[in-house]
Amino acid sequence: MNPIPPPRWLSFGALSALAFTAGLLSVARAQPAPAAAEELPPVTLETYVVTEKQAKGFKAERVQVGTFRDVDPVDVPVSVNVLTRELLDAQAARGLYDALRNTAGVTRSQVSGSAYDNISVRGIVVENRGNYRLNGSLPVINLVDLSMENKERVEVLKGATGLYYGFVPPSGIINMVTKRAGPKPVTAVTFNVNSHGAVGGHVDVGRRFGPEGRGGIRVNLAASSEDIGIDNFDGDRQFGAVALDWAFTERLLLRFDLEHIRKDTPEQGAIGLPAAVANVITLPPLPPNTRNYASSWQRYDAQATNVLLRADFLLSRQWTVLVEAGYAKTERDRLLGQILNYNLTTGAGTFRISYAPNLEYENNNGRAELFGRFLTGGVRHDVTFGVTSNKRYQNTRSAGQRNLTQNYFNPVPIPEQGPPSAVTDNISTIYDTGIYLFDRLSACQDRVQFIVGVRDTIYESETATSTYKESSDFRPMASAVYKPTPRSSVYVSYLEGPEQGGIAGLTLANAGELLPPLVSTQWEVGAKAEVLGGVLVQLGLFEIERPSTFIDGSNRLVPNGLARYRGAEIFLSGEITPQVSVVASALLLDAKQVNAQNATTLDRTPEGTPEKTASLFLEWRPPFQAGLTLSAGAFYTGYVPVNNANQGFLPGYTTYSAGASYTFRLGGCDYTARVTGDNLSDKNAWSTAGASLLGVTFPRTYKFSLTARF
């Protein structure tokens, strides 16, 4: 695909971004301009040391995703939203969606989230094997709850990111940064319970050790019973993680992360999409948000292990090298149930159980990277040269399906049923090797910055019956940043990102065919500024053109679909005053399918894509009572098309949350008691759509925790 020209709104967008920044700067702290003859300061490398977490309120000071490692968010020329540990604690977030709901354009997709969170960003599904990263690198597999207990922050780098991360969709990268031992010892024990009867505990211990505290260890352990307030649901969950680091010398730092999680619960039965009548789908009556069509014996038993080892070596004051290797493995047994073909008058229908035992997913990842800083005249270069290799293996075994009688309005218990057929393997493997080069050029005391990059990729995808190879695929990126002050910027960027082309299904005329990779392109203009002394405001205008696959008139899966996503989003985080912290976001999205060859979807919105999303969360620390915090939040999702033909829409809805915590000292220990409530109005609404499935919001839930810090 040839690079797309700048979108027609780019000039307007750039002017809007500049005007936005000018307005912000009127209230931002003024900064003196440097003298024209002033030289750049001496170039030195940042040493890799373990520090205390760097955040103020809900605003992060650094990001650690892609080539933007340890960079101020103001200097990142794309949309990046950081959700800090303080925010995760304030909302009692345990799962990934609990954190990501604070980010514009994030919704659940296809499944309800009872077993794991399938997530969409800007209407594009986040690929579960490649788009989720640990510490900016290892692709972890999002098919079981990705726990938050050991995470310091969650970063959302939006859009096309393939130049650094290889073959991934342009939904963006979800990066989870692990806690590490800081200068102060940490010993925290938490007891938690929710209003549905789930009980759990969490231990967090961190220590420095060795000569001059060169070593560090952080251990997190958690276990709980599981209940989310729906019928036929119970189970348990265990989690453990360790993060080690050792500074052998001032030049060599070794880091190691290991985490393991196991979760065994039923998976809530999905609701199949009714058939269209006269090109219109009539949604069924909304079931109670406590209903589960699946039985308790239909288990989702999954476990995952993630391992990452990294070494950083400081070659000189200008050059450093890192080498890292990682391994991620997830196994699951799945009995997915769906109620289908139900009569909207009587409720009589079919309950289909798909038997998928011993599913296996593995990622092997390696990276070597050279980073250097040097001057050419009055321009500083931050150069990154790297080589990365990733192997993704999966075996999505199947033991057939059973179709049983069930009633939509009055479901009855279904006796346990064994699999109807022998297990068959379905193995596929992707090999993705890339060589990349990035250069950040900075001048005028970093007031003017340009980033240029290129990646060459060798890609191979294979199944038992088909193989696709691409020996070389060059992809560029470029961006420009202007900083009116050290705490503000305006930018424009262009990126490209390849992703896997897909495999034709068994019912198609070209069954088993591997399609060539698809390449998305993205333009973005934006502005960022810190206002009120502590709130970071980010505005981005973007256009993404994403090829896709669709089934043509010959019943073949073909790769000439195309969708265009145009949007404007805002994200702000930080302290409005010393007593008030805020995280807020909003997205206006115009997404259309623009492939003229498919008349049924031309100019329609891609399925599961809301036009509007927004969130607001505030925390108040009243000055009249030390240790007390009060919080409240609102999370809105607009109407959503149920399929690509837009034959029906889910109504928009809003959920509300609130919380309070109190920190006090007793017997030589600090305690924090916290109570939070989610979906306080007990909103019963359609919450997910995609893959011909529907899901419903979860019922109102109260959570209580007590943490002791020794």
N, C-alpha and C positions, 0 to 999 in steps of 0.2 A: 504494500500500500504506500502511495506517495504521501509525504507530509501534507496535511491540510493547510490551506492558507489561513491567516488570522481571521476569526469570525468577524462579521460586520459590526458587531457591537463592541469590538475590542477598543476602538478609539474612544467611544463613549465610556466604556468601562474604565479605561485608564484615567480619563478626566474625572470620573466619579470617585475613583480611588484617591486621586490627588486632592480633590475637594474634601473628601472625608477626612483625610489626614490633616489638612489645613484646619478643619474645625476642631479636631482632637488636639492639635498643637496649641490652640488658643487657651486650652485649660491644662495642657501638659507642662511640665517643668521646663523652663527655657534653658538652653545650653549654648555656651559661646562657640562661635565658629572658629576653627583653627586658622592660624596665620598661614598665608599662602606659601611662604618659604619653609614652613615647618616640615622636618623630615619625619618619616615613619619611625616609630620606636624600634629598638633592636628586636630581631626576630628570635624568640625562644619558644621551645615546645612546652606545652602544658604537661606537667608530670602526672602520671597516673597514680593518684593516691586515693585512699578511701576517706570520704568526708561525711559529715552529717548531711542529712537530706536537705536539699536546697529548694525550699518552697516558702511562700509567704501567703498565708491564708489558703486560698484555693488556686493560686497562681504559681506555676512551675517556673524556675529560673533557667533550666536546661532541658534539652531533649536528647535522646539517645537512639535515634532511629535512622536507618540508611546512612548516607555519608554525613548527616548532620549530627554526629555524635558530640555530646558536650557543647552544643551550640545554643545560644540564646534564641528562644522562639521568634524574637523580632527579626533575626537574621535569616530565617528559613523562608524561601520564596515560594512556598505552597501552603495550603491549609493544613495545619497540624494542631490538634486539640489534645491537651494533656490533662489527665484526671489524677489528682494528687492523692497521697495516702490520707491527708486530712479530709478530703471529700469522701473517700471510701469509708472512713470511720464514721463520719457524720451521718451517712446514709445506711450504715450497717450492711454494706455491700459484700456479698460473698461470691456471687457468680459474675460472669463477664457482662451480661446484659445489665445487671444492677449498676455497673459503672458506665457503660456505653450509652445508656438512655439519656445522659447529660449532654450528648453530642448531637449536633444538628444532622438530620437525615438518617439516623440509625433506627431501624425497626427490626422486629423479629420477622422471619421469613419461613413459610412452609409449615414448620412444626411449632407447637405451642411453647416449648421450652421446659417441659417437665423433666426431660432426661438430659438435654444439652441445649445450648442456644445457637440456633442457625440464624445468622445475622445478615442484614442487608444495609449498605451504606449508599446514599444517593440513588436508591433503587436498584443497585447492583449487588448481587449476592456475594458475600465474602467467602472465597473458596477455603474449605475447611482444612486442606492439607498444605497450603502454601502461603496464605495471607496472614496467619497468626504467628508471631515471632516472640522468641524469648531473648531478652537482652539485646535486641536489635539484630539478631542473627538467626538462631536455630528455628526452622519452621516446625512448630508443634502442631499436633493434630487435634482439631476442635470437634471431637466426637464424644467427649465426656466433659463435665463441668471443669473449666479452667479456673482453678481456685484463686481467690484474691488474698488469702491469709498471708502469703509470703511475698506479696507484690508491693513495691514502693510507689509505683505509679503505673498508669496505663496511658499509652500514647497512640493517637489515631492520626496517621499520615495519610491524607486522602488523595485519591486520584491514581493516575498511572505511575507505578513505582518499579517497573520492570528493569530499568537500567541498573538498579542495584540488586534487586531481589529476583530477577529472572522471570520465568513464565508464571505470572499471577494476574488475575483480573484487575481492572482499574477501579475497583471499589476502594482500594487503599490497603495499608498495612496496619494491623492491630499489634502493637508492641507492648509486651509486659516486662517491666524492669523489676528485678528481684531485690528484696531487702538485703543489706549487707551490714556487717558489724561496723559501728562507728566508734568514735573516741569514748563515748559513754557506754558503760555496760547496760544491757537490756535484759530484764526478766519480767515477763508479763504472762499472767494466767487469766483466761477468760472463760466464763460460764455463760451459755446462751440458751434461750428457749423461745419458741414462737407460739402463737395463739392456737395453733392446730395440734400442739403436743410434741413437736420435734424438740429434742434436747441435744446439746452438744457442748464441746469444750475445745479450747485452743491454747497452746503453749508457744511462746515466742521468746527465745533466748539468744542474745548476741554478746560476744566477748572479743576483745583484742588479746593477743597472747604473743609470747616470744620476746626476743630482745627488741626494745624500743617499740613494742606493739606492732611489729612487722606483720604478724599473722592475724587473721580474723575469721571468726566462724559465726554463722547465724543459722539457727535451727528453728523450724516451725513444724508443729505437730497438731493435727486436728482430727476429731472424730465426732460423729453425730448420728442420731436417728433422723429419718427424713419424713416430712409430711408437709404438703403445700395446700391442704384444705379441699382437695377434690376426692371423689369417691374412689374406692378400690386402690388406694395409694398408701404404700408404706415402704420402708427400706432403710438402708444405712449407707454411710459414706465415711471413708478414711483418707487422710492426706498427710504426707510427710515431705519435708524439703530441707536441704542443707545447702548453704552457700559458703564457700571457703575462698580466702584470698591470702596470698603470701608474697610480700615484697622481699625477694631474695637479696636484692641490692637496690640502690636508688635508680637503677636502670632496668630492672627486671621485675615484673609483676605477673603472678600466676593467679587465675581465677577459675573456680570450679562450681558448677551448679548441678544439683540432682534433685528431682522432685518426682513423686509417685502419688497417684490418686486412684482410688477405686470407688465406684458408686454402683449400687444394686437397688433399683426401684422399678416399678412398672413404668411404661411409657403411655402417656395419655392417648386414648384413641382419637385419631384424626377424623374430621368430617369431610367426606368427599363433596366436590362441587356438583350441584345438580346439572342436568343436561339443559341446553338452551332450547327454548321454544320460540319460534319466529325470531331467532337471533337475539333473544333476551334470556338471561338467566335470572330466575326469581329465587332470591335467597330463602333458605328455610327459616322457620321461626327460630329465634335465638335460644339455645338451650341454657339452663342455669349454669352459672360459671363454676359450680361445684361438680358438674356431671363429668363422668369418665365412662365412655362406652367400652373401654377395655377392662378385662378382669385382672385381679391382682396377680394371677399366675403368668400373665404376659409380661415377662421381665425384660428390663434393659440392664444387663449386667456388663459393665465396662471398666477397664483399667488402663492407665496410661503411665509411661515412664519417659522422662525427658532428662538428658544428660548433655552438658555443655562444658567444654574445657577451652580456656583461652589463655594465651601468653602474650604480653606486651613487652617489647624490648626497645629501650631508648638507645638508638645508635649514636646520636650526637645531639647537640642543641637544636639541630634543624630536622632530624630524621628519626622516625620510629617505625617499627614493624610489628604487626600482630599476626599470630597464627591461631586458628581455632578449629575445633572439630566438635560435632554434635550428633546426637542420635535421639530420635523420638519414635516411640512405638505405642500404638493403641490397639487393644483387642476388645471386642464386644460381641455379646450374644443379643440378638434383637428379635422381638416378636411384635412387629408393628401392626396395629389394628386400625382399620378404616371402616366407617359405616358409609355404604354406597347405595345408589339406586333405590332410595327410599321414596315412598309415596308421601307427598306433602299433605295429604288429607288424613290417611290412616297411620302413617309412620312406618308401615311395613317395608323392610329393606334387607340388605345383605351386609353382614359384617365379615370383611376379608382380613384374614391373618396371614401375613407374610413371614415365613420362617427363615431367618438369616443367622445361622450359628457360626461361632468362631471366626468372625470377620477380623482380618488383620491389616494393619496399616503401618508402614515404616518409612521414616525419612532419615537418610544419612547425608550429613552436610559438612563440608570443609571450606575453609577460606584462608587465604594468605593476603595480607594487605600492607603496602608500604605507604607511609604518609610523610610528607615533607613540607617545610616552609622555607621560602627563599625570596629574595628581592631581585627584580630586574628594573633598574632605574627607580622610579617612584612607585612601582606596583609590587604588591606582595602577592605571592602565589601560595595557596594551600592546595597541594597536589595529592591526590589519592590514586594509587594504582593497585588493582587487586585481581585476584583469580579466585573463582568460587566454583564448587562442584556440588551438585545435589542429585540424589537418587531417591525417587518416590515409588514405593512399592505398595500395592494393595491387592488383597484377595477378598472380593465381596461374594462370599459363598452363599448359596441358596439351597433350601430344602423344600421349595414349593410353597403353595398357598392353599388355604382352606376358605371356602365361602359358606358362611353359616347364617342362619336366620336371626335377625335382630330388629327391634323397633326403635325408631328415632325418638318418639315421644315417651315411650315407656320401656326403657331397656331392661332386659332380664339377665341374670347371671348366666355365663356360658361355661359349661364344664371344661376342664382342661383337656386339650387335644394335642396329640403328638404330631410331628411333621408328616406330611403326606408322601414324601419322596426322599430318596437318598440325597446326600449332600453333593453338590457339584461346585467345582472351583470356577472362579472368574478372575483371572490374574491379569493385571496390567502394571507396567513399569514405565516411568519417565526418567530420562537422564538429561540433565540440564547443566552444561558447563559454560561459564562465562568469563570473559576478560574485559575489564572496564577501566576507564581513566576519567577522573574528574579534576577540574582545576577551578578553584575559587580565586578570582583576581580582585584585589582590594586596593583602593587608592583613596587619597584625601582622608586619612585617618579612618578608614573603613566606611566613609560616607557613601562611596560608590563601589558597588560590587557586581561582578559578573561571574556566573557559573556556567561552564561548558563541560559536557561529558559525552562519552560514547561507550557503547558496549557491543562486543561481538559474542554471539552465542552459538554454541553447538547443541542441537536439540535432537533427542530421539525418544520416540514413544512406541511401545510395543505391547501387543496382546498375544494370546495363543495363536491367533490366526492372521495377524496383520502387523506391519512395522512401518513407521514413518520416520525419516531422517532429514534433518536440515543441517548442512555442514557449516554454514556461516550466515549470520544475520546481524548486520550492523544497525544500531539504533542510536540516534543522537538525542541530546537534551540541551537546552539553553535557558538562562534566566538573567535578569538584570534587576538590581536592587539599588534604590537611592534612599539614604537615611538623612532626613532633614535635621534630626537630632539623634543622639545615641539611643534614645528610647522610642524611636518611631521609624517606620520604613514604608515605602511603596515599592511594588515589584510587578514584573511581568515574567511569565515562564511558559515554555513549551516542552512537552514531554511525550515520549512514546513508550508503549508497554505491550509486550507480547504475552499471550496466554495460550493454554492448550486448546486445540480445535474441537475436541470432542470425539466420541465414538458412536457410530450408528447403532441404534437399538435392535434387538432381536426381531421385532415385528416389521422392520423396514426392509425395502428392497435391496439396500446396500448394507445389510446387517454386518456388524463387525468392522466396517471400514473406519480407519483412522483418518480424520480430517487434518489438513495442515493447520499450523498455528494461526491465530488471529492477532492482529496488531491494532491497538487502540491509540488514539492521539488526543492530546489535551492541551488547551490554552487556559491560562489563568492570569488574572490581574487582581491585585489586592493591596491592602494597606493594614498596617499594624501600628499600634501606639499604646504606650502606657499613660493612663490618665489618672487624675485624683491621687497621684502618688503611689498607687498600688493595684490598679486594675488594668489588665492587658486586654485590649479590644482588637479583634481580628475581623476584617471584612474581606471576603473573596468572591469574585465573579469568575465562573468557569464554563467551559464548553468541552465536553468529551464526546468523541465519535467512536463508537464501539461496534465492530463487526460481530455478527452472531450467526448461529445456525438456525435453519428452519426446515420443515418438511415440505418439499415441493409437490407438484401435481402428480409426479411419478412415484410418490411414497418413498422418496430418498431424502436422507439428511444431507443438506448442502450448506456450504459456508458463506453464502452471500446475503445474509441478513445484515441490517445496519440500524443502530439506534443512536440518537443524538440526545445528550443530556446538557441542558443549559440551566444554570442556576446562580443564585446569589445567597450567600450564607454569612452569618455573623456569629461570633463566639467571644464571650468575655468572661474573665475569671480574675479573682483577686479580692482585695479588701477595699470596700467603698470608704469605710472609716475603720479605726482600730477596733470597733465593736461589731462591724458588719462585713461578712464575706459573701461573695456571690459567684455563681456559675450560671450562665444563661446562653442559650443558642437558639437560632432560628434558620430555616432554610425555605426558600421559594424555588421550586424546581419545575422546569418545563422539559419533560422527557417525551420524545416521540420516536416511533419506529418509522424510518424513512426509506425503506426498501420498496420501490414501486413494483417489484415483481410479485409481491404478496399483497393483493388488494384487500384481503380480510384484516390485515394489521396496519396498513399504510396510515400514517398520521395518528395511530393509536398510542396510548401510553403503555410502556412495558408493564407486565403484570407485577403486582405487589409494590408499585412505586407510588408513594404519596406525593401530592403536589406541595403540601406544606407539613412541616414538623417544627416543633418548638419545645423548649424546656426552660424552666426557671427554678433555681434552688438558692435559698437564702439562709444564712446562719447568723444569729444575733447573740452576742455575749454581753448581757446587760451589765452596766457598770455598777449597779447597786448590789450585785451578788457575785462575788468571785467564784469561779469554777462552774457557773451555770451557763449552758448554751441552749438556745431554742432555734428550731429550724422548720422550714416549710418548703414544699416544692410542688410544681405542676408540670405535667408531661403530656404534650398534645401530638396526635397523629391525625392528619387530614384523611379525606376519602381516598380509597385505594381500589384500583381495578383488579378484578378477580382473575383475569386472564389477558393474554395479549390482544385478543379481539375486543376487549372492553365491553363484554356482554353483560356485565354487572359490576357494581361497586360496593365496597364496604363503607359504611358511614364513618366519619371522623369521630374521635372521642378524646377525652382528657381524663387522666388519673391524677390523684393528689396524694401527697405524702406529708408527714410532719414528724418531728422528733424533739427530744429533749435529753440532755445529759448533764450530769453533775459530778464534778471531780472534787474529792475531799481526801484528807489525810487522817489515818486512824492506825494507832499502834505501830508507827514507824513505816507504814506502807501508804502509797497513793492508790486510791480507788476511783474508778469511773463507772457510774451506773448510767445506762443508756436505754431509752425506750424509743422505738420508731414504729410508724405505721405506714403501710403501702396500700394504695388503692382505697383510701379512707372512705370514699363514698360507695364502696362496693360496686363499682361500675361494671355492668355486664355488657360486653361489647365484643364484636368480631375484632380480633387482634392481628391475625395473620392470614395471608393468602399467597398461593404459589403452588406450582406443580399439581394443580387441580385439587388442592386441599384447603381447608379452612381451620382456624383455631380461635379460641375464645380467651378473654382476659382471665387472670387468676383472681380468686376471691380476696376480700380484704384480709390483710395479715398484720398482726402486731408482733414485734420482736423486742425482746428484753435481753440485755447482757450486763454482766458485772465483770470488770477487769481489775485485777490487782497487780500493781507494779512494785517490785521489791528492789 
